[in-house]
Amino acid sequence: MNRFFQFSASSTLSLALLIFTIQTTGILRADNKNICPRVSKSEIAKLFDRWNASLKTLEPNEVVKNYASDAVLLPTVSNKVRHNSKEMKDYFEHFLQKKPVGKIDERNIRIYCDMAIDSGRYTFSVVDRNGKPGQVKARYTFVYRKIVDQWLIEEHHSSIMPEK
């Protein structure tokens, strides 16, 4: 018999286990096509609405629930990159004092299997320490990933617009 086709019982079992793992983890279907969650651009757009609604609660923990455990936040009004839930909570404890409410001004959504990118420009209505209302115009990028049964933020970059 050709050596190329000789398999031991253990190597055959290992190969079968690998194929089973690939199929059951959603990497491939039996017809060899990628399994991607069905999601529309409007569903991705609603993820911003969910995040914005969590800001309105003024509860940092509610906002942080929108982020994956390994997410990275490059925040609007802080120079410090946030790498975990504790650091994000710290940022939102301060940011939420401004009572921010976001509004999308321009949006671009692209979907790539279990990831989606929503980027563009938004404006936050905020209140300063003296109770005076104001606005912060910024550009943003949200990178979402489908984790188990929900879309979470993997990467969030927000920066104040450089030009007045």
N, C-alpha and C positions, 0 to 999 in steps of 0.2 A: 504494500500500500504506500502511496505517496506520503512522505513525511509531512508535507504541508497540510494534509487533511487528517493527520493523526491527532486526536485529542484524548486526553485522559478524562476520567469521570469527573475529577475535580475541576479541570479547566472548562469542561462542558458546562458544569454547574455554575462556575464563575461567569461564563459568558451569558448563560440564561439569566442569572441574577442581574447582571449589568443591563441587559435588554429590558428586563422587567422594571428595574429602577428608572431607566430613561423614560419608559412609557408611562409609569405611574406618577412620576414627578412632573409630568406635563412638558417635558422637553420635546418629545416627538409623539405623534399619533401613529397608529398602525399604517396610515397612508403616507408616512414620512413628512408630513407638513407640520410646521411649528404650531403649537397651541398658543393662541393669544387671546386674552380676555376681550370680549366685545365691549367696546366703549365708544361713545360718540364725542365730538368736540363739545357739544352742549353739556354732556355729563362732566367732562373735564373742567369746563367753565364753572360749573356748580361747586367744584372743590374750592375755588376762591371764595364763593359765597359762604361755604361752610367755615372756612378759616376766618373770614371777616365777621361772621356771626359769633365765633368764639372770642374775637377781640371785644365785642360789645358786652360780653359777660364780665369783663374786667378781671377775670380769673386766669392767672398765668398758666395754671395746670390745664385748663380747658384749651388754651391755645397750643400748648406743647403736645397735646393728644393728636394733633394733626400731623406731627412729624414722626418719621421712622426713628428707631432707637439709635441708628448710626448716621442720622442726618447732619448736614452742615448748614449753618445759618450765617450769612454775611449780611448783618442787619443795616437798616437805613440810618439810624441815628447813633451808631456806636462804631468805633474803629476795631473792636475786638471780635474775632471770628469765634462763633459758638460751635462746639463739637459734640455736645451731648445734652440730654434733657435738663440736667442741673444748670448748665451754663445758659441754655435757652430760657429756662424759667427766670433766671436772674435778669436777663435782658427784658423779658416781657413784664416783669414786676415794675421796671422803670418806664418802659414804653407805654404801658397801659394807664399810667398816671396821666397821660396826655389825652385819654379817652378817644383813641383813634377810631375813625370810621373810614374805610377805604372805598374808592370808586375807580373802576377801570376806565381809562381814557383811550387806550389802544391795546388790542390783544392779538396775539399770534399763537395758535395752538397747533402742535404737531404730535402725532401719536406713533409710537414705535413699540408694538407688541405690548409688553407689560410695563412700559414707561411712557410718560407723556410730558411734554414741555409746554408751559404757558408762559409767554414772555411779552413784555410791552411796557406801557407807562400807566401809572396810577397816581391818584391824588388822595392824600389823607386829610380829612378834617380833624383838627386837633384843638386842644385847649391848653394854653400855657399855665404856668404856676399862679398867675394872677387872675385866671379865669377868662382871659382874652382868647377868643377863637382865632384860628389861623389855618393855613393849609401848607402841606408839605407835598411837593410834586417830586415823584421819583420814577425811576425805571426799575423793572423787576424781572426776575426769572424764577419760576417754580418748576422744579423737576419732580414729578410724581412717579411712584412705582406701586404697582399692585402687589400688596403683601397679604397673603392668604385671601381674605374676602373684602379688603378695603384698600382704597388708594391713599397713600401717605406721602408726605413731602420728604424727599431724599436730599434735596438741595434747594436752598432759597437764598437768592441774592437780591438785595434791594439797595439802591443808592440814589441819593438826592440828585436831581437834575443839575448838571454843571452850569447851564446857562439860564439866566432869568428870563 
